[in-house]
Amino acid sequence: MGNDRIKGGYDAVFSLGDLCLGAIQLQKNNLRPFSGPLDWMGTPQLTKVKELFEKRFADFMLRENLRIIGKATEQMLLVLDQNNLVYSNHDFDTVRNSLEQLPMYPSVKEKLDRRVDRLWDKLLTARRILFVRTNASAEETAELAQVLRSVIANDFRILVVNHGAVSRIVEQNWQIDHVYSVELPDKEIWEGNDMLWKHLFQGVYLT
């Protein structure tokens, strides 16, 4: 089968988490012409991502739902959207924000709202969309695909990349419409699998 399920041209490509890895690999493979709302977020539960699509991201990163957990690094804060279980560690720097206050919130929310608006515009107008998700089960992915079918006007595909004790690309053969699922080696996932990701995206391009 190879990657035949996802080959072809796309008007838009979006990462759906669970970490920044998907967005990073899209960028490395020239498949990221613009930012999506979940590109640099931590979204450990795909069920919560599915719920965001169900409610059209209506309460995404609202200030009253945010909790400052601490420092992600010396430069950035770790902030949690408690309603949606979305973790931000790239939006609030430690120079202009603190463990008590987020004065940058209005500008961050404005940026995220623009990305949500762009996402929704593409859902309604794009002829074909590719979504990339790392760390997902077959059941969660099937539920996500069902929700996406209800909100997307035209065609879409989902690439799911899990990691495990393998040495190459191993297809998972979930037999879910619109979905291509694989497993990659779980050692050095941030850079060690670059050539495997490149192989996954062979024949995938932006129109």
N, C-alpha and C positions, 0 to 999 in steps of 0.2 A: 504493500500500500504506500509506503513512504509518506511524504507530506502532501499527497494528492488532495486530501480533504481541505487544505488551506491554500493551495497554490492559486495564483491569479492576482488580479489587480484589485485594489481597495481605494475607496475615496477617503477613508479615515481608519486609523488604528489607535486603539486605546488600551492602556494597561489598567487592570483591575486589581492590582496588588498581588500577593499579600504584603510584599515589601517593595523597595525601589528597583529590584532586580529586573522586572519586566520592562520598565521605562528605560533603564540603562541599556538593556539589550536592543530595544527598539531604536534607541539613539545610535548605538554602535552599528546597526544594520540599515541606517538611513530610512527608517520607517516611522519616524516621530516628527511630523511637520509642525505639530503644535502640542501644547500640554493638556492633559486631561486632569480632572479634579482629584483623582486618586493616585497620580503618578508617583508622588514622593511621600505618600502616606503609608502607615502600617494598618493593614486591614486583616487581622488574623482569622476572622470568621466570614466565610463567603456568604453565609446566610444573611449577615448584616448588609453586605453589599447588595444582595438581591433585594432586601427590603428598601434600600435607598432608591433603587430603580422603581420599585412599586409605588413609592410616595414621591417620585420625581425630585429627590434630593431636597425636599421641602424644609427639613430641619437640619441640614448638613452644616456642621460647625457653627451652630448658633452660640452666642457668647454665654448665655445662661447654662448651657450644657457642657462648657469646657472646664476641665480641671488641670491645673498645672502640677504635673507629677514631680518634676525635678529637671536636672540638666541631662540632655541627651549626650552632649559633648560640652567642652568648655565654651564653645561658641554658640550652641543652640539649646533651646529649652525643649523638653518633651511635654506635649500638651495633648490631653485626651478628650475627645468628643464622647462623653459617657453614653449618650443615647444610641449612637451608631457604632460604638467601639472602633473608632478611627483615631489613630495616633499620628500626631504631627511632630516631626523632629527636624523640619527644614524651613519652617515659616517664621519662627519667633527667635530672633537672636538675643544673646545675653547682654548685648551692649545697650539696646533700646528697650528691652523688656526685663522683668525680674521674676522671682519666684512668687511674688505677690500680685503683680499687675502686668497687663498686656496692652500697653499703649499703642502697639502696632496693629491691634485687632481690626480696626476699620479698614485699613489698607489690605490686610491679609484676606478679610472676608470679601472685599470687592474683587480681588484677584480670583478667589475661588468661585465666586458667583459668575464671573466671566467664563471660567472654564466649564462650569455646569451648563451655562447657556449655550456654549459652543457644542458641548456633548449632545445636548438635546436637539439642537439644530441638525446635527449630523444624523441622529437617530431618525429624524423625520424626512431628511432630504437625500442622504447618501444612498447610492445604488448598492454598495457593498461595504461592510464594516468588519474589521478584525478586532477581537478582544483577546488579550493575553493575560492569563492568570497563573501565578505560581501557588502551589500548595492548596489542593482542592480534592475532595472526594467525588466519586461518580454521582452519588446521590445529590450532593450540593450543586454540582455542575448541571445536572438535569433540571433541577429546580430553577437555577439561574437562566438556562436556555429557554425554559417555558415563559418566564417573565419577560425576557428580551423579545421573544416572538410577539408578545402582546403590545410592546411599545415601539418596535422598529418597523418602519414602513416597508423596507425592502429586504435584501439578503444580508446575512451576517455569518461569521464563523467564530468559534472560540478555540484558542490554543491553550491547553492546560499543561503546565510543566511542573511535575513533582520531582522530588529528589530522593534517591535511595542508594542502596549498596549495589550499584551497577557500574559497568565500565564503559558504556556506550549509550546511544539512544535506544531505549526499549519502549516500544509502542504498547499502550495499555488496553487498546481495543475495547473501549467502553460501549461502543455501538449506540451512541447518543447522536441524534441528528444535529448537524452543524458543529460537532465537536471533534477535535483531534487531540488526543491525550497521550503524553509520553512521560517517561521517567529518565532523568539525567543523573550522573554521578553526584553524590552528596559531599564530595571533597572539594574545597575551594570553589564554592558555587559562584562567587562574585566575579572571578576572572578565569578560573580553571576550565570552564565549559564554553569559552567564547567560540571555538571552532564548531562545537556541536550546535550552538544557537545559530551560527551562520548556516549550517547545514539545514536546520529546521526551516529557515527563512528562504531557502533556495526556491526561486520561482514565485516569490511573494514580492509584490511591488506596489508603489503608490501610483494611482492614475491621475 
